[in-house]
């Protein structure tokens, strides 16, 4: 049932209207700015402000990698199923 919900007919379900490349780029830049501000504030006193800024950029790059995002979702799904059953 879960497989048919996520992949109807064996293909990944498409959501809503597709975003334009300009919208994707704007969203990506907003996320990078937010991570660039949030990570140094949270971890700056532990690892230093420069290292925390670099970590924020790396985290943004990881979240913009579709293959890693899919792997993360499946790993979390595996953990949830394992905890429930």
C-alpha beads as a LAMMPS data file, in Angstrom:
LAMMPS data file: protein, C-alpha beads

85 atoms
84 bonds

1 atom types
1 bond types

-500.0 500.0 xlo xhi
-500.0 500.0 ylo yhi
-500.0 500.0 zlo zhi

Masses

1 110.0

Atoms # bond

1 1 1 0.000 0.000 0.000
2 1 1 2.852 2.403 0.869
3 1 1 4.652 1.539 -2.351
4 1 1 1.545 2.245 -4.442
5 1 1 1.033 5.552 -2.617
6 1 1 4.593 6.745 -3.209
7 1 1 5.089 5.157 -6.647
8 1 1 1.710 4.826 -8.368
9 1 1 2.078 2.505 -11.352
10 1 1 5.758 1.975 -10.498
11 1 1 6.716 5.613 -11.150
12 1 1 7.553 8.304 -8.610
13 1 1 4.468 10.402 -7.903
14 1 1 4.706 13.948 -9.213
15 1 1 3.492 16.673 -6.897
16 1 1 1.655 19.886 -7.839
17 1 1 2.903 22.254 -10.484
18 1 1 6.602 22.069 -11.287
19 1 1 8.750 24.992 -10.193
20 1 1 10.620 27.059 -12.727
21 1 1 14.424 27.075 -12.699
22 1 1 14.342 30.664 -11.410
23 1 1 12.155 29.612 -8.462
24 1 1 14.465 26.696 -7.699
25 1 1 17.534 28.940 -7.743
26 1 1 15.851 31.551 -5.516
27 1 1 14.813 28.878 -3.015
28 1 1 18.316 27.356 -3.057
29 1 1 19.934 30.722 -2.358
30 1 1 17.465 31.468 0.465
31 1 1 18.264 28.113 2.062
32 1 1 22.005 28.746 1.777
33 1 1 21.609 32.149 3.423
34 1 1 19.531 30.697 6.273
35 1 1 22.011 27.875 6.878
36 1 1 24.870 30.348 6.597
37 1 1 23.335 32.369 9.435
38 1 1 21.992 29.515 11.565
39 1 1 24.990 27.155 11.724
40 1 1 27.578 29.760 12.807
41 1 1 25.202 31.029 15.493
42 1 1 24.668 27.523 16.857
43 1 1 28.149 26.058 16.502
44 1 1 30.387 29.113 16.258
45 1 1 31.420 29.058 19.894
46 1 1 32.298 25.351 19.717
47 1 1 34.271 25.045 16.489
48 1 1 34.964 28.676 15.631
49 1 1 33.029 31.034 13.412
50 1 1 35.016 30.346 10.207
51 1 1 34.698 26.577 10.546
52 1 1 30.998 26.918 11.348
53 1 1 30.432 29.049 8.216
54 1 1 32.238 26.461 6.115
55 1 1 30.101 23.729 7.695
56 1 1 26.948 25.689 6.835
57 1 1 27.979 25.823 3.185
58 1 1 28.725 22.098 3.179
59 1 1 25.376 21.268 4.770
60 1 1 23.638 23.376 2.105
61 1 1 25.519 21.482 -0.609
62 1 1 24.499 18.135 0.905
63 1 1 20.829 19.126 1.046
64 1 1 20.978 20.156 -2.631
65 1 1 22.146 16.694 -3.697
66 1 1 19.118 14.685 -4.857
67 1 1 20.814 11.291 -4.485
68 1 1 21.793 12.016 -0.868
69 1 1 18.293 13.320 -0.095
70 1 1 16.714 10.124 -1.427
71 1 1 19.159 8.037 0.592
72 1 1 18.365 10.077 3.722
73 1 1 14.600 9.623 3.258
74 1 1 14.946 5.871 2.761
75 1 1 17.260 5.552 5.758
76 1 1 14.807 7.458 7.951
77 1 1 11.920 5.349 6.610
78 1 1 13.867 2.163 7.419
79 1 1 14.507 3.386 10.955
80 1 1 10.857 4.313 11.492
81 1 1 9.635 0.938 10.215
82 1 1 12.212 -0.820 12.385
83 1 1 11.097 1.097 15.468
84 1 1 7.397 0.514 14.819
85 1 1 7.736 -3.202 14.074

Bonds

1 1 1 2
2 1 2 3
3 1 3 4
4 1 4 5
5 1 5 6
6 1 6 7
7 1 7 8
8 1 8 9
9 1 9 10
10 1 10 11
11 1 11 12
12 1 12 13
13 1 13 14
14 1 14 15
15 1 15 16
16 1 16 17
17 1 17 18
18 1 18 19
19 1 19 20
20 1 20 21
21 1 21 22
22 1 22 23
23 1 23 24
24 1 24 25
25 1 25 26
26 1 26 27
27 1 27 28
28 1 28 29
29 1 29 30
30 1 30 31
31 1 31 32
32 1 32 33
33 1 33 34
34 1 34 35
35 1 35 36
36 1 36 37
37 1 37 38
38 1 38 39
39 1 39 40
40 1 40 41
41 1 41 42
42 1 42 43
43 1 43 44
44 1 44 45
45 1 45 46
46 1 46 47
47 1 47 48
48 1 48 49
49 1 49 50
50 1 50 51
51 1 51 52
52 1 52 53
53 1 53 54
54 1 54 55
55 1 55 56
56 1 56 57
57 1 57 58
58 1 58 59
59 1 59 60
60 1 60 61
61 1 61 62
62 1 62 63
63 1 63 64
64 1 64 65
65 1 65 66
66 1 66 67
67 1 67 68
68 1 68 69
69 1 69 70
70 1 70 71
71 1 71 72
72 1 72 73
73 1 73 74
74 1 74 75
75 1 75 76
76 1 76 77
77 1 77 78
78 1 78 79
79 1 79 80
80 1 80 81
81 1 81 82
82 1 82 83
83 1 83 84
84 1 84 85
